[in-house]
Amino acid sequence: MTFSLSPAENSSILEGCISKSFSNINMGDTGIVLTIGDGIVRAYGLGDIQAGEMCEFPAADIKGMVLNLETDNVGIVIFVMID
């Protein structure tokens, strides 16, 4: 079976899943999602994270990999598993 979603639909789904992941978590190793779009999350507050490091959004059961390290945010590529 093949289906496709528009980039806007993908972003909307990811945003909903990731926003749920910020309830009942330890904020010690947690950043704040600034933007979500085209499978990329921009997050603030992850000062100790390194490029290539895996991160997760536990409540949404989504994982990602840090690729861009900027001075004020990091870029995380989201891995989406399709059954």
C-alpha positions, 0 to 999 in steps of 0.5 A: 500500500502506498500513500503520501502526505503533503509536507504540511500534513507531515509537519502537523502530525509530527508537531502533534506527536512531539508536543505530547512528549513534553508531559511528565518528563525530567527537564534535566536533559530536555530542550524546548522545541522551537520549530518543526518542519519537513522532518527537522526539529529545531530545539533550544536548551540542549547545550551538552548534546553532540552532533550524531547523538541520538535523542528521543521524544518519549511520549510520542515514541519518536527518535531523532539524530542531532545533525546541526549544532548552532549557537542557540539551537540544534537541528534534529532529524526525525526518524519515522517508523511506518508499519 
